[in-house]
Amino acid sequence: MQLPEGAARSRRTDNTLVKALARAFRWKRMLESGEFATIAELAEREGIAPSYMTRVLRLTLIAPDLVEAILDGKQGPEVTLARVLEPLPSAWAAQPEHLGQIT
């Protein structure tokens, strides 16, 4: 998609974050469907460490409005993959303060 001439791009979608979110929700569906019985089994198939998969799966616990903001590119520059892979508060209301600027 091209922006009209002179239009400013107001969003900065982080493709790394978007890809990680997509993988997290895909893996969650695969586990919930019973396609794979354990995280270790799925991680082996995906060729990654189970500990990394566990951290990425935590992305499915991010508040839906924050997920939407990330997908729309409305997160601040401090909201990085490394930051969202850190342990998050379980209360959705506390997550924006932990993650950083989301507009």
Secondary structure as the mmCIF struct_conf table of DSSP 4:
data_model
#
loop_
_struct_conf.conf_type_id
_struct_conf.id
_struct_conf.beg_label_comp_id
_struct_conf.beg_label_asym_id
_struct_conf.beg_label_seq_id
_struct_conf.end_label_comp_id
_struct_conf.end_label_asym_id
_struct_conf.end_label_seq_id
HELX_LH_PP_P HELX_LH_PP_P1 LEU A 3 PRO A 4
TURN_TY1_P TURN_TY1_P1 GLU A 5 GLY A 6
HELX_LH_PP_P HELX_LH_PP_P2 ALA A 7 ARG A 9
HELX_RH_AL_P HELX_RH_AL_P1 ASN A 15 GLU A 32
TURN_TY1_P TURN_TY1_P2 SER A 33 GLY A 34
BEND BEND1 GLU A 35 THR A 38
HELX_RH_AL_P HELX_RH_AL_P2 ILE A 39 GLU A 46
TURN_TY1_P TURN_TY1_P3 GLY A 47 GLY A 47
BEND BEND2 ILE A 48 ILE A 48
HELX_RH_AL_P HELX_RH_AL_P3 PRO A 50 LEU A 57
HELX_RH_3T_P HELX_RH_3T_P1 ARG A 58 LEU A 61
BEND BEND3 ILE A 62 ILE A 62
HELX_RH_AL_P HELX_RH_AL_P4 PRO A 64 LEU A 71
TURN_TY1_P TURN_TY1_P4 ASP A 72 GLY A 73
STRN STRN1 GLN A 75 GLN A 75
TURN_TY1_P TURN_TY1_P5 PRO A 77 GLU A 78
HELX_RH_AL_P HELX_RH_AL_P5 LEU A 81 LEU A 85
BEND BEND4 GLU A 86 GLU A 86
BEND BEND5 SER A 90 ALA A 91
HELX_RH_3T_P HELX_RH_3T_P2 TRP A 92 ALA A 94
HELX_RH_AL_P HELX_RH_AL_P6 GLN A 95 LEU A 99
STRN STRN2 ILE A 102 ILE A 102
#
